[in-house]
């Protein structure tokens, strides 16, 4: 049940991010699709990676940490994307698609390292 809910949440965020990319981009142009596809993996990856990690891990600590990371990360990203693309009239709003995933990937690495350290410390005790 836990993984099903996590999968639905991840899929919902992926659909939202894809819609945002279509809104912000130029999907009428053929060249845009060639550039957007690999960039889409960069943007959508942080919404899928925690689910993949949670699915592969059997321990509750990893699964709960990945769900918490996903919820916090996606919520913060939603606020940043909303501000960048709907409230701001800045011409540099597209940079959110570069930096938000960068911070998400870095935070995911920190979370995974923390889980690894905690599991090592508790297994020695």
Secondary structure by P-SEA (a helix, b strand, c coil): caaaaaaaaaaaaaaaaaaaaaaacccccaaaaaaaaaaaaaaaccccaaaaaaaacccaaaaaaaaaaaaaaaaaaaaaaaaacccccccccccccccaaaaaaaaaaaaaaaaaaaaaaaaac
